[in-house]
Amino acid sequence: MNKPLIVFSLLAALLFSTCWVTPLTAQDETADKPVKEAAENAAEDAEGKEVLAALQGRMIKVLGGKEALEKFSNRVTTSTVKIIAQGMEAELVTFLDKNGSYRESMSLEGFGDFIQGISGDVTWALDPINGPRLVAGAEKVQLRRGARLHPALWLTKDYSSAKVIGEEKIKDQQCEIFDLVTTDGKTEKYWVSEKGLVCKMTMTADSQMGKIPMVITLESWKEIDGIQFPEIVRVKQALQMMEIHLGKIEHDVEDTAAMTAIPEKVQKLVDMEKSKKEKVLDPDSGASKGSEGQ
Amino acid sequence: MFFPEESQVRPYRLLCLLSALLICVSGCMGFPGRTPPMTKEVRQKYIESFDMMTKKIEDSFWDPELLESRWGGLKEECREKVLAAEGIDEARGAMRQLLSALKLSHFGLMSAAASEEFRRGHQPGEAGMILRASDDDQVIVVRVEPNGPADIAGIQPGDEILQAKDLELASRIKEWKIAGNRYLVVQALRSICSGKAGASRELLVLGESGERKVTIILEAADKDIPRVGVGNISPIPLRMEKKILEDNILYLRWNMFLGPSLVMPWIEESLSEHSEARGLVIDLRGNPGGIGIMACGISGWLIPEEGFQLGKMIMRDSELNFVVNPRMGGWVKPVALLIDEGSGSTSEIMAQGLRDAGRVRLFGRTTAGAALPSIIIELPSGDMLQYAISDYISASGHRMEGVGVQPDERIPVDSALIRKYGDPVLHRARNWLVGKPGGPDSPQR
């Protein structure tokens, strides 16, 4: 059983509990309401999954087909991030592979390299201002979900349902607006063209600094190695507008050791955390005795 | 978050960080510019600039009701003034009038000529001294750079500047103080000590041996001093000062929160190299701020535990926390932080945030009270607009804008104290770090 199924099982168990408990306190005339609600929810749930599966099918097809998406084992993308209004530019290099390894590095002149990555079980960030950090909680979940080599192939695993909530024209393209619910219950909005390309998205990014609303638009799709990529991605945050211009894409890069390794400063943190955990687990340590007492 | 196939990037966290990096919290606008004629094309550019300025501010201002109450009909009135302006200065004047009606820091307009000079690497001249106003409106020299123009001209810490260019200063200070803005006085006094390299300053100085006239020739900063900027902030000299004081106290001072690739490793190395020191003094006096998030990064070396934040930016539709990421092997011994009316923005964020965390004791005087996160953009006219994009409150809920950060121990600007102790604020901080009672010049602390 994979993780999303466990989540659905838990959800189902919760619904059962509600059905058992509520009648004890509810008035007679509403006694069957929770049962109806559960039935409606289950129907909606099934419909949401169908919509999601259909959307995934459309996306995979327009992006180049399943075979094309599964053809490569890794990808290195080089892009330029521009904040035109403020005269800023940075180089962005992203590595992704089939095994879930991920590393993204943004180089800013006068600042240094801002890096984040996933190396095995460790999700980490390292920058010249805040130093090394192990990413945890909702931020980690979101980062791992975002770090798929072929996200469209994961759509039905990373999201629990989809629902069409309206239509809108985005730059001459008629789009359906979807509400997509992630497996951890967050709703993201997608504007999807008739062909199946995503034109716009809105979501809230989980970051160490808090929740940050974002509006993302994707333009000028072009085919590289049989797969469609947007050449320009515009990201509007509460604060400002940024543009990501696609530079170069390389597939099946052979030497990936540097891309998958954990930086030394991060490794020190990992070792420290490990040592902390070992201390707690050590039956001879005071910490363990204290917790036994509780 | 799902970045749709194959949108090549999942950089939202990095973008958030980049965005935060560009939020500068310094108050440094208002440079003089030339006054070119107002042609039809130029007028059009200024109308576009006016409209862009008002739209940017209206779109981002965190309290629309406050904005409406401060601007009201003035916006249209100022637009009419721009339309009717006979010269560029007049157009800029109308724009500045609207900005100043907000009665907030970090709303300013820099002329295209001034920003162009900065972009070309124009190096302003400096006198090599810092002036501050005393409680009774005397202008006192509080710091003299060794071998700088002021030092060479024989100016000593504790001297009083009575006149600059035949202007009597005490009455001016009184006027500026009435305006209620501590930072205005700091900027005015800074303008006495800076200008075009090679320009002279005629000063009437009152020293221990009486009055004397002194001429100072302003000098450009040493070429070896690194220049740092960010985005639309043009490179300016970055000064980092480290010394070991009596009683084995480590002293660190940097003049701006810019140049993280230089400042951050320098701090890390300094703390590591002098880990045996008994205490640490961080001197943020005269530091007008810079990149806000650097306050978090530096605080990471001073706060060893997770879960602390310095404060938060409150925007119209979201909040951004200034979270501290603790560093391994950080500094755990006592920290004294020095502040004064020239400490603005990021300096205030760091000072108040570290005090909220119970990590520092503050010495000196109340800070500028100019602590709004802002960004700087170029307008169609070529002028640069700095505008605040959010409110800011510290972790304890303290709002510093217009109020500043109060020191735990106030040391006034006083000639006698400066002559006796050299730097009375530092002297008292050092005493506290090593557990010596008293100091400049209170009988008890």
Boltz contact constraints between the chains, C-beta under 6 A:
constraints:
  - contact:
      token1: [A, 59]
      token2: [B, 5]
      max_distance: 6.0
  - contact:
      token1: [A, 63]
      token2: [B, 5]
      max_distance: 6.0
  - contact:
      token1: [A, 77]
      token2: [B, 8]
      max_distance: 6.0
  - contact:
      token1: [A, 85]
      token2: [B, 377]
      max_distance: 6.0
  - contact:
      token1: [A, 86]
      token2: [B, 22]
      max_distance: 6.0
  - contact:
      token1: [A, 86]
      token2: [B, 231]
      max_distance: 6.0
  - contact:
      token1: [A, 86]
      token2: [B, 232]
      max_distance: 6.0
  - contact:
      token1: [A, 87]
      token2: [B, 231]
      max_distance: 6.0
  - contact:
      token1: [A, 87]
      token2: [B, 232]
      max_distance: 6.0
  - contact:
      token1: [A, 88]
      token2: [B, 231]
      max_distance: 6.0
  - contact:
      token1: [A, 92]
      token2: [B, 11]
      max_distance: 6.0
  - contact:
      token1: [A, 94]
      token2: [B, 9]
      max_distance: 6.0
  - contact:
      token1: [A, 104]
      token2: [B, 11]
      max_distance: 6.0
  - contact:
      token1: [A, 106]
      token2: [B, 14]
      max_distance: 6.0
  - contact:
      token1: [A, 110]
      token2: [B, 261]
      max_distance: 6.0
  - contact:
      token1: [A, 111]
      token2: [B, 260]
      max_distance: 6.0
  - contact:
      token1: [A, 111]
      token2: [B, 261]
      max_distance: 6.0
  - contact:
      token1: [A, 112]
      token2: [B, 261]
      max_distance: 6.0
  - contact:
      token1: [A, 114]
      token2: [B, 14]
      max_distance: 6.0
  - contact:
      token1: [A, 114]
      token2: [B, 17]
      max_distance: 6.0
  - contact:
      token1: [A, 116]
      token2: [B, 13]
      max_distance: 6.0
  - contact:
      token1: [A, 128]
      token2: [B, 260]
      max_distance: 6.0
  - contact:
      token1: [A, 128]
      token2: [B, 264]
      max_distance: 6.0
  - contact:
      token1: [A, 129]
      token2: [B, 260]
      max_distance: 6.0
  - contact:
      token1: [A, 129]
      token2: [B, 293]
      max_distance: 6.0
  - contact:
      token1: [A, 129]
      token2: [B, 294]
      max_distance: 6.0
  - contact:
      token1: [A, 129]
      token2: [B, 297]
      max_distance: 6.0
  - contact:
      token1: [A, 130]
      token2: [B, 297]
      max_distance: 6.0
  - contact:
      token1: [A, 130]
      token2: [B, 325]
      max_distance: 6.0
  - contact:
      token1: [A, 131]
      token2: [B, 327]
      max_distance: 6.0
  - contact:
      token1: [A, 133]
      token2: [B, 325]
      max_distance: 6.0
  - contact:
      token1: [A, 142]
      token2: [B, 1]
      max_distance: 6.0
  - contact:
      token1: [A, 146]
      token2: [B, 1]
      max_distance: 6.0
  - contact:
      token1: [A, 146]
      token2: [B, 3]
      max_distance: 6.0
  - contact:
      token1: [A, 146]
      token2: [B, 10]
      max_distance: 6.0
  - contact:
      token1: [A, 147]
      token2: [B, 10]
      max_distance: 6.0
  - contact:
      token1: [A, 151]
      token2: [B, 2]
      max_distance: 6.0
  - contact:
      token1: [A, 151]
      token2: [B, 5]
      max_distance: 6.0
  - contact:
      token1: [A, 152]
      token2: [B, 5]
      max_distance: 6.0
  - contact:
      token1: [A, 198]
      token2: [B, 4]
      max_distance: 6.0
  - contact:
      token1: [A, 203]
      token2: [B, 1]
      max_distance: 6.0
  - contact:
      token1: [A, 205]
      token2: [B, 12]
      max_distance: 6.0
  - contact:
      token1: [A, 207]
      token2: [B, 13]
      max_distance: 6.0
  - contact:
      token1: [A, 207]
      token2: [B, 16]
      max_distance: 6.0
  - contact:
      token1: [A, 208]
      token2: [B, 323]
      max_distance: 6.0
  - contact:
      token1: [A, 209]
      token2: [B, 320]
      max_distance: 6.0
  - contact:
      token1: [A, 209]
      token2: [B, 321]
      max_distance: 6.0
  - contact:
      token1: [A, 209]
      token2: [B, 323]
      max_distance: 6.0
  - contact:
      token1: [A, 210]
      token2: [B, 319]
      max_distance: 6.0
  - contact:
      token1: [A, 210]
      token2: [B, 320]
      max_distance: 6.0
  - contact:
      token1: [A, 210]
      token2: [B, 321]
      max_distance: 6.0
  - contact:
      token1: [A, 212]
      token2: [B, 16]
      max_distance: 6.0
  - contact:
      token1: [A, 212]
      token2: [B, 318]
      max_distance: 6.0
  - contact:
      token1: [A, 213]
      token2: [B, 317]
      max_distance: 6.0
  - contact:
      token1: [A, 213]
      token2: [B, 318]
      max_distance: 6.0
  - contact:
      token1: [A, 218]
      token2: [B, 7]
      max_distance: 6.0
  - contact:
      token1: [A, 227]
      token2: [B, 6]
      max_distance: 6.0
  - contact:
      token1: [A, 229]
      token2: [B, 6]
      max_distance: 6.0
  - contact:
      token1: [A, 229]
      token2: [B, 8]
      max_distance: 6.0
  - contact:
      token1: [A, 230]
      token2: [B, 7]
      max_distance: 6.0
  - contact:
      token1: [A, 233]
      token2: [B, 7]
      max_distance: 6.0
  - contact:
      token1: [A, 235]
      token2: [B, 15]
      max_distance: 6.0
  - contact:
      token1: [A, 237]
      token2: [B, 19]
      max_distance: 6.0
  - contact:
      token1: [A, 238]
      token2: [B, 315]
      max_distance: 6.0
  - contact:
      token1: [A, 238]
      token2: [B, 317]
      max_distance: 6.0
  - contact:
      token1: [A, 238]
      token2: [B, 318]
      max_distance: 6.0
  - contact:
      token1: [A, 239]
      token2: [B, 19]
      max_distance: 6.0
  - contact:
      token1: [A, 239]
      token2: [B, 389]
      max_distance: 6.0
  - contact:
      token1: [A, 240]
      token2: [B, 19]
      max_distance: 6.0
  - contact:
      token1: [A, 242]
      token2: [B, 15]
      max_distance: 6.0
  - contact:
      token1: [A, 244]
      token2: [B, 9]
      max_distance: 6.0
  - contact:
      token1: [A, 246]
      token2: [B, 8]
      max_distance: 6.0
